[in-house]
Amino acid sequence: MQKFGAWQDDFYAKGAYNETSRYPFTFAELEQRAENAMNPLIFGYVRGGAGDETTQGRNVAGLRAYGLVPRTLRDRANRDLSTELLGRRLQAPIFICPVGVLGAVYPKGDLEIAQMCADLGIAGMYSTLSEATIEEIAEARGDSLGIFQLYPSSDRELTDSFVRRAEAAGFDGLAVTLDAGSLGYRPRDLSHGFTPMRRGTCLANYTSDPRFLELAGVTSKDDLGALRAGRVWSTLFSDPHFTWDNVAHIREMTSLPIVLKGICDPEDARRAKDAGVDVIACSNHGGRQANGGIPAIEHLAAIVDAVDGLPVTFDSGIRDGVDILRAVALGATAVGIGRPYVYGLAIGGREGAAHVVRALLAEADLTMAIDCYAKLSELAVIRVPGY
Ligand SMILES: Cc1cc2nc3c(=O)[nH]c(=O)nc-3n(C[C@H](O)[C@H](O)[C@H](O)COP(=O)(O)O)c2cc1C
């Protein structure tokens, strides 16, 4: 059992010699530091959400509407934060969310994050949109649990090619993102006229794929300039015709476990279970895709209920270690970390991202210690009245 909380001791030990941390300990400071460090277009892309960002804000506030019940006088010396996902025991109930801009946030950012997952032994979901290829990321993640996140393309052959490549590269699962049939309406990016892919970045999986080159009308990647790659990509990135039939097709063509990412309705969750998927990922994409929704966490318990034992992961709005516990208490098997680790990457590469992850786990573990929870299954939350 890892003692995640012990991580904080080192800061006090070093502080006794007047040495303080290079990295922050709160999300607010982390975001501020990232903003100072990042290209404003890329910061806007990471920080921003859909519309006036109401849903994005609600995601965070909605989690805080749940309070852990402090228990007492139970033995909590050894705390077990482990969980099982896709047949593997994870030491911590978290995974790294797919974020399609890591290679633009930090040099070789996708590989830095995959290596961080390998170093810390945590699970990662890796985006279709990356500066490193599926194959390079699969290798960099080492023995850690790796799930390839698929954006189904309007070109079905290209989609199939990505699935085959993920399987051949040795990924442990495939997460099909369902809430990106179109790019969301994002005022920050619109005012900057900026999306990384349209400028030809984070397209390594496309430009390394023979089918994409064929669609672009070139025989080699070298004949494809960045802007042309971005233009072709924009014509086939998303597939608004993708429906349950296409999920059935993917289910048939791969033996990889399938995660459906972006399910918020119990009826959809039940249908996903019937379609033979392995994990439901309850998420509203961090409020980046559709605005006007309720906090993502408000969907979780009903989905867990609806699928009766099928693992359900949660992401959207997790900002600290207590949020991880809140989501687990409401039924999540594992919890996805999004923007916090991206900001860590921005300010310190793999080391900065690792700091963020370790801080989240330390806070989760220490909170369990104080509130006398030795196991995740014991966690209990109540809704703060009138919050
Ligand atoms: C900059 C950025 C890029 C993202 N790219 C992807 C992606 O490529 N695929 C995907 O399924 N989700 C993507 N997401 C959504 C995340 O996987 C996750 O659902 C979200 O970040 C959770 O919300 P939070 O960051 O507010 O906690 C992205 C999120 C951000 C912030």
The ligand as a Gaussian input file, in Angstrom:
#p B3LYP/6-31G(d) Opt

LIG

0 1
 C       -7.170000      21.390000     -23.472000
 C       -8.036000      20.185000     -23.388000
 C       -8.035000      19.267000     -24.424000
 C       -8.830000      18.124000     -24.357000
 N       -8.741000      17.181000     -25.343000
 C       -9.465000      16.049000     -25.241000
 C       -9.296000      15.011000     -26.196000
 O       -8.478000      15.110000     -27.092000
 N      -10.083000      13.909000     -26.074000
 C      -11.010000      13.775000     -25.067000
 O      -11.710000      12.764000     -25.015000
 N      -11.145000      14.718000     -24.131000
 C      -10.390000      15.841000     -24.194000
 N      -10.497000      16.780000     -23.216000
 C      -11.412000      16.554000     -22.077000
 C      -10.697000      15.820000     -20.947000
 O      -10.392000      14.507000     -21.292000
 C      -11.563000      15.807000     -19.672000
 O      -12.824000      15.272000     -19.979000
 C      -11.711000      17.210000     -19.073000
 O      -10.488000      17.902000     -19.127000
 C      -12.182000      17.152000     -17.641000
 O      -12.497000      18.428000     -17.185000
 P      -11.518000      19.285000     -16.231000
 O      -10.251000      19.507000     -16.970000
 O      -12.245000      20.585000     -16.014000
 O      -11.344000      18.525000     -14.970000
 C       -9.682000      17.927000     -23.246000
 C       -9.658000      18.841000     -22.189000
 C       -8.838000      19.944000     -22.238000
 C       -8.807000      20.885000     -21.053000

